Amino acid sequence: MDFKDQWDLDTALKIVQNKTVDSKLWAEAVEWLLLYGPPEVVSILLQASGHATEQVFPELEAASYSSDGAPVYDVARLAEKLGLSEDEIRQIIKAKSSSNQMTHFIYDGSSETIH
């Protein structure tokens, strides 16, 4: 079953609003909403994500911005801040991109690349 078909809007919103739900399930609901939710919900979640990133990683700045204004982060800086290797970061991005048919932009130090 495709990820898209595992959820519907009502269920995903209920899970996101639940204060006691498992964090993995919550994250899956948020991911579904980002991919398939209505534009106004996506906008709210992206704003919240940006705010959370600024609060948790204040020194992490976008290396660039995609054509639609989404921040693009440097893989080396992400790896450093998250305590992972650059290869691990790239594998996570690759897995998310292929499982959700979504393009993620990464910064390779000189230009934006799509993986």
Residue pairs with C-beta under 8 A, 6 or more apart in sequence:
3 32
3 35
3 99
3 100
4 32
4 35
4 36
6 32
7 28
7 29
7 32
7 36
9 33
9 36
9 37
9 38
11 29
12 29
12 30
12 32
12 33
12 37
13 29
13 33
13 41
15 21
15 25
15 26
15 29
16 26
16 29
16 30
16 33
18 26
21 29
30 45
31 100
33 41
33 42
33 45
34 42
34 45
34 46
35 100
35 102
37 45
46 70
50 71
53 60
57 81
59 81
60 73
60 77
60 78
60 81
62 71
62 72
62 73
63 72
63 73
63 74
63 77
63 107
64 71
64 72
64 105
64 107
64 112
65 71
65 72
66 72
66 105
66 112
70 105
72 105
72 106
72 107
72 112
73 106
73 107
74 106
74 107
74 109
75 86
75 89
75 90
75 106
75 107
75 108
76 86
76 109
78 84
78 89
79 85
79 86
79 88
79 89
82 89
84 92
89 106
90 106
90 115
93 104
93 106
93 115
94 115
96 102
96 104
97 103
97 104
97 115
103 114
104 114
104 115
105 112
105 113
105 114
106 112
106 113
106 115
107 113
